[in-house]
Each structure stands twice: as structure tokens, then as C-alpha cells.
Amino acid sequence: MLLFDFLLAGLVIGGIYALISIGLNLQYGVARVLNLAYGEFLMLAGYGAFWGVTLISAPPLLTMLVVAPLAFAASWLLFRYVLHPLLKRSRDAGKREIDSILATFGLLFVLQGAAQVAWSGTDRFYSFLATPVNVLGIVMGANRLLVLVAALLLSGAIFALLQLTAVGRALRALAASPQTAPLVGIDVARYSAGAFALGGALAAIAGVLLSTFIGINPTIGAAFTMKALIVVVMGGIGHVLGGLVAGLVLGMAETMAALLIDPGLVTVINFAIFSIVLLWRPQGLFARDPGTGAATPLRLGRHAAGALLLALLLLAPAFANAYWLSLLVNILMYIALATGWAFFCGPTRYVSLAASAFFGLGAYAVAVLAPDYSYPLALAAALAIASVLSAFVGLATLRLSGMYFVIFTFGLATLVREIVTWWEFSVAQKAGRHLFLSITTTHIYYQLLALCALIIALWLIRDKSRMGFALTALGADETVARQIGINTVALKIATFVVSCLTMTLAGAILAPRWSYMDATVAFNPNTSFLTVIMALLGGATSVWGPMLGVIPLVLISDYLSVTVPNYFSVVLGLVLLAIVFLVPNGLIGLLRPDGLVAARERLAGLLRGFAQRLDGRRPGSSGTQPVPGAPAAPSLPRPRQAKRWLRAARKGEP
Amino acid sequence: MTGAALCLLEVSDLSRNFGGLAALDGVSFKVVRGSILGLIGPNGSGKTTLLNIVCGRLQASRGEVRLAGQPMTGRSPEVVCRAGIAGTFQLARIPDALDARDNVAVAAMYGRRRLDVATARAEAERLLERVGFAGALSARADALAYFDLKRIELARALACAPDLLLLDEWLAGLNPTELEAGIALVRSLKDDGLTIVMVEHVMHAIRSLCGQIVVLNAGRVIASGAPEAALADRDVIRVYLGDGP
């Protein structure tokens, strides 16, 4: 009987997973936006239901009829006026993915921070239909039954919409091939916006349903975005039925694991299943075609500002006070992480979210081994473990690319953290580690500086050697690279291991800074996100790029956390959004000759477009606007295009 | 034993299935060292599949490829390249992350020779001149003419220093003047001692360059031999022109 109870509970949460994965599938599969703020719509709708019940005692199902259309409209506006212009400006699929990740990540910060400010971080519960009902001999809450039925009905309805109607056929065509869809008369801009909006509405519905049996707080969104992503990938991008099955399976697997094995290992098992599925069938359990990673061009930046900076940094401890020194340590830590990350991920365009795993390994190895044995031994152990782990993840790059690799590395980081947590709790029986090492901040500072210098030197040497050329060729077109005799497997794994060892060393060096450490501190996933954001912000394809992203972001977050602690994440998110819009090639792009001019033009363009919209004049009807990825309609060259063409033609001459 | 020495590439009983479809079905032929073999056939007859297997991009379902007696089947593209097979892609694939010269130079840095950066760049300049590249050395793919992209493709393949060169419709899409220049270039490569297998639809080029051709249809060899004789074969005329009255 107990088993059935758990199975049903699993089905309920699985129904929610299925619903949100279908919504995300519409957004990612059809509208081609990886919306990291997806879960925030769920969170806001959950709050809507809560306030509806508590303030005007409106039943949640009535609230749903209001918030779902609201979410639809908000998503539509978000896509039409924020994301679509962002995607339209670049024809490179990899660039678009990075842009949409950065922009929606900023949005996530804004919405989450706003909710935190407005409603505080406490869980908001209300009671709705909490009466037991008897279904087939199993007693369950009526609210849970309602959620299960609603989720299944809605999933079925969306499936029917996609399979049976003309609109559904257009959406499926768009998911299958955005390039050819316009050729058969599908209005890509309209259907993309529609799919994105429908996805947002589904998230809102899921949020209302969820709030009937789970407390809502501002941070709930990100976890559900992650779950939805996992289910989408397991089910196959663009496959609704696959998502439904995968969602239910994931929900049941979670509850069964909690019942049969150990509640502490739920996440471990979750991600273990997911990793196996991903490695076994990267295209998803139900998809027919393998996913393809986008091979995109990259540029090597100029190496100018770095040397002077390094000289200044060497002298810093002599004149910096404790506050500035600790700020510098922060900056250096992220420079080591972001540069180490970009050492592999920049030229190859793989986005790894495993930085926290390697940083944490280094830090935790020192915390466990250094007090009882010695610091060098701890370092050696950390490097040994990290080498094995990074070689394993490096092997995964042979099978996975694009979004699949992102999610795999995130899952791996979570897996490592959960294993350490579980081991500390169940085997070592310790809640955390106390560190008393006689290592000063100045020591840490110089060690970090040496580490940064090492990785930058390695990068510079690589750029000058054959290996730099090989890596550029590999990042641009792996098939070509192999055909001209480059052993891409060895190259990728070697580069990835170096990249990960740098991050491990950063963790090991930083460890003495904490007097107390547990797994949640060492393996904080924010480390991964910040590393990626900083590197991409600065420009990951050149050696000086990452640090250009690190410095402003560390300074801004330091300043904001002191001056406006409450609005910290809102402002950080807005800054991030502004940067993504105005500086698309990373800050290093500004250092190029035409970088500043381009940024100014972009700002002027944005303002002009905004003013036109205020005037009510459209800058062109939605039906005829060129769409990212779609072939542009043939047209006569306009004066500006002609000028550009002439310039290009002139440059082509010897 | 002289037969083995003369024969550079030997393809025997090569088959490849895509699901239920047999793209290649028991294809066998030999290529004599220093000769040009033309591989022709209607679209979908398996020509590109065959080239892809020879250069290691695809695995064969059955059969064998040998280069100078060494088995190549099942080897990865980079191993095949180092054994001495290089080729061009049907649609020119020139990443614009690298400029024209470095696209060729990187093949000279790897390939069979592993030259250092400076030597490889000098070699790339030499090879680009050799194939008649007319653009700027520092130009990127998006700023170059179509024929120049094809020339970079060829120079990159040559930079691997192969014994066997595979050309996949390298002459397709050229205008009449460029075509004559292209044909002369391929002939001069043969005169330098290179063995070439070319997939081509331009019959004029096949007739004037190839000592021997293999005609594929639906994954099978339907004729082979000297171009004039093979092209006059009844089966070949039927698959190209349909049944006569």
C-alpha cells in the first residue's frame, strides 16, 4: 500500500515536470530561446495563487484563468520586444544560444530579486482542497489528484493541438527546420512568439497547480527550470509525448529512490539516471535524429592591456589594505576560474557548468586532508581526483555537444556535491570541516596570482604553437579538423584536463580562506554560473577576455552588496541585460577598432526603435521581418549595405 | 608482386547500409599509382558515401579499403589522413575563424608532415600559389570568390602531403574558363605523381583527365574501364538517359 502511495505522489510531481517540460520545449524547440527565467513565471504565478487566496479568497483555479493569459501576454511581449530583436541581430546559432542564456539569466536575477524584495524569502502556503479522497483504494489529497488530472489533461490537449491542428503542424515544422519553414509560408516571427507565449502560460498554470500543495518562495523557479530542462533533454527536444513520459518517469524515479534507497541520495540518483540517458542517447529517449552542435566561427583577440595590469598586481599587497586585498583575492579567484574555464570552452564553444565541481574538489580536499596530513599532500590528492574526473567529462565531449553538454556538466557538478554531502553525513559523520591553517591572505593572493600567470602563459604559448591553430580549426569545424590529421579526441581531452586542473587549484588555494567548510559552501553552483557569465561577458575566445568580464562584475557585485543589499540581484540582473544588449561580442570586442562605434550604433538603434514604438510607428510589419536562421528575402541593396559591400570588396583586393 | 606495388588504393566488396537502404553494395575496384580514376553515376548512386568511407568519415558495413596494402577500414579520419589520404569536401568547408593562409597552414602543421608554424605558413603560401589562388592571403572565407574557396580546399588537402587525393565534385559550379583552368590544375597534380580519385558530373573533365572510370548506380558498379568504352556501355546509357525506343 505504501508503495502505491509513493507511486501516486511520484505521478503528481511527475505531472508537473511533464507540464513545465512541454512549455519549455515550446520555447526552446520552436522559438529557439533557452529561457533560464522560465521557472520565474511558475514562481510568480504561484505567488499570484497565494495572494488570490489570502487577500480576496479567490480559489486558485479562478486565479489560474487570470494568470495564465497574463503570463501568455507577458511572454509574448518578452519575446517580441526583448528576445527576438536580440536573436535577430546574429546569424550564428552558437552566438544566439549564448545571448539568450545571458539575457534570460539576467531576467532570472531581476524577477527573483524583485520577488525577494516584495514578498521576502519565506515559504508561502495556503490550504486548498486538502481533503483526502479514495482512489482505487489509495487515499490521497484532493488537491494532488486535481493537479495530476489537470497536468495530464493539459499535456494531452497540447499534444492534440500539435498533432491535429494546422497551427500545430506549423509549430512542428518550425521545430524541425526553422530555415525551411518560411519557404512553405509559415510566419516564423508570429509562430515563434506564439510558441514562446504558450510556454510561458504553461509555466504559470504549473505554478498555480504547484502552489496548491507546495510552499512558494522566490528561489523555487530555478530548480523547476532545471528539472524542465532535464526532462526536455531526456524526452527529446521538440517531442511532447517524450517529455510527458520522461516527466512522469523522473517524478516516479525521484519518489521511489526516496522510498527504497535513501532520501539523501534522491538528487544523486536523479542525475545519475539522467547522465546515463544522456550519454546513451544524446538526442533523447524518443527522438529520431541526433542533435547537432553548432560549429561557429571565433576570433582571436588582441593581447594588450594584460602585461601592465600584471605588474601592478604583483606590487599590490605592499600598498593595499585588508579590504582591497580581499577584493583583489576575489578578482584573482574569478580570473583563474574564468580564464581556466575559457581555456577549453572558449575556442571549442563547449559551455561547461562543472566549474563548481572542480573548484569544490580542490577546496574540499584541502579541508579534509590538510589539517591531518599536509598541504602539499592535499593538493596532490585534489589534482589526482580532478584529473580522473576531468578526463571522464572530457570523454563526454566526444558524445555530447551544445545544450546537452551544458546540462550534463551541471548534472555532474550536482552529482559530485551530493556524493560528498552524503559521504560526510553517512560515512564520515561530520557536518562540516573546521580549518585552522597558518596561511595568510597575502599567501593566497600570491598563489592565485601565480596560478593566473600560469594559465595565461599556457594560453599564450598555445596560441603561438600548432596546438592553437588546431584548436581554432577544431572549434570551427571538427570534421575538417579530423580530415587534416588533427587528433581531436586527444586535443579536447588534454585541453579540458588543463582547464579543470586550473579550477581545482583555485579551489585548493582558496580553501584556507574559510574557517568552516561544508559541501554546500565548497560546491556552490553559483561558482559555475558566475564563472561562465564572467568569461562570456569578457569574451571567452581570447586570453584577456575573461578577466575583462571578471573585474567589472566582481566590483559591481561587491559595490551592490554593500550599497543596495536588498536590490542586489535586481540591479546585477539589469546590468547583465544591458551588457548583453550593448556589448554582444564580450567586452574584449570593444577593444577592437570598430568595437566602440558598433556599440554606440547599437545603443542609438535601440533608442530609435523604442522612440518609434512610442510614436506608434512600427519599424516594419511583423510578417516581413527577417528571422534568425531564416534566409533573408532577396532585396535591392540599400545604401548602407552597398557601402559595406564596397568596403568588403576593397579589402579583398591585395 | 608488381601488381601490388602498382596498385595504390584497393577497394574490395565495400558495402554500407543506412537503415534498410544499401547506399553501397559490394563495390570493388583498384586505383593504379599515379593515375586518375573517375567515379561517376547518377545522384544518390553512392559516390560521396564511397569517398566518405575511404577517408574515414563513415564506417563500412562490410568490405575493405587498402592503401598500398595497408587496411584503412575502421580507421578514424585523422589516422587515414596520416596514412596518406586527403580529400576535398563536396561543398567547400573553409572555417572563417582562420584566414585563407592559415586554413592551409594548419593542414601542413598536422597532416603527415607536422611542420612548425612558420614553415607551415610558408608552405601554405607556396601551395596557394600552386593552385592559382587569387584572393588575399589574409582574407576570410566570407569575402572570397567561390573558385578561390575551392582552391583553398584543394591547397589544404595538398598540405596534408597525401599519396592519394580524393576530389568530391571539385570542378562543379565553375564557369567554362575556370573549368579549363581547373582541369589543367588537376592534370598537373597527376604529372607531379599524385594518385587521384575524382567524383565528377562534368563529363568533359572525366574524358580529358581520367585513364579509368568506375560507374556506380544504386550502390553497385555497373561499368568500369577506359572512359570512352565505359560511357558507351548500354547500362550506363540507360541509367543516365533512360530506356531507348
Boltz contact constraints between the chains, C-beta under 6 A:
constraints:
  - contact:
      token1: [A, 297]
      token2: [B, 96]
      max_distance: 6.0
  - contact:
      token1: [A, 297]
      token2: [B, 97]
      max_distance: 6.0
  - contact:
      token1: [A, 298]
      token2: [B, 97]
      max_distance: 6.0
  - contact:
      token1: [A, 466]
      token2: [B, 109]
      max_distance: 6.0
  - contact:
      token1: [A, 469]
      token2: [B, 106]
      max_distance: 6.0
  - contact:
      token1: [A, 469]
      token2: [B, 109]
      max_distance: 6.0
  - contact:
      token1: [A, 472]
      token2: [B, 97]
      max_distance: 6.0
  - contact:
      token1: [A, 472]
      token2: [B, 98]
      max_distance: 6.0
  - contact:
      token1: [A, 473]
      token2: [B, 106]
      max_distance: 6.0
  - contact:
      token1: [A, 476]
      token2: [B, 95]
      max_distance: 6.0
  - contact:
      token1: [A, 476]
      token2: [B, 97]
      max_distance: 6.0
  - contact:
      token1: [A, 477]
      token2: [B, 93]
      max_distance: 6.0
  - contact:
      token1: [A, 477]
      token2: [B, 95]
      max_distance: 6.0
  - contact:
      token1: [A, 480]
      token2: [B, 93]
      max_distance: 6.0
  - contact:
      token1: [A, 482]
      token2: [B, 77]
      max_distance: 6.0
  - contact:
      token1: [A, 482]
      token2: [B, 78]
      max_distance: 6.0
  - contact:
      token1: [A, 483]
      token2: [B, 77]
      max_distance: 6.0
  - contact:
      token1: [A, 484]
      token2: [B, 107]
      max_distance: 6.0
  - contact:
      token1: [A, 484]
      token2: [B, 110]
      max_distance: 6.0
  - contact:
      token1: [A, 484]
      token2: [B, 111]
      max_distance: 6.0
  - contact:
      token1: [A, 484]
      token2: [B, 160]
      max_distance: 6.0
  - contact:
      token1: [A, 485]
      token2: [B, 78]
      max_distance: 6.0
  - contact:
      token1: [A, 485]
      token2: [B, 81]
      max_distance: 6.0
  - contact:
      token1: [A, 485]
      token2: [B, 82]
      max_distance: 6.0
  - contact:
      token1: [A, 485]
      token2: [B, 110]
      max_distance: 6.0
  - contact:
      token1: [A, 485]
      token2: [B, 111]
      max_distance: 6.0
  - contact:
      token1: [A, 485]
      token2: [B, 160]
      max_distance: 6.0
  - contact:
      token1: [A, 486]
      token2: [B, 78]
      max_distance: 6.0
  - contact:
      token1: [A, 486]
      token2: [B, 110]
      max_distance: 6.0
  - contact:
      token1: [A, 487]
      token2: [B, 78]
      max_distance: 6.0
  - contact:
      token1: [A, 648]
      token2: [B, 143]
      max_distance: 6.0
  - contact:
      token1: [A, 652]
      token2: [B, 139]
      max_distance: 6.0
  - contact:
      token1: [A, 652]
      token2: [B, 143]
      max_distance: 6.0
  - contact:
      token1: [A, 654]
      token2: [B, 136]
      max_distance: 6.0
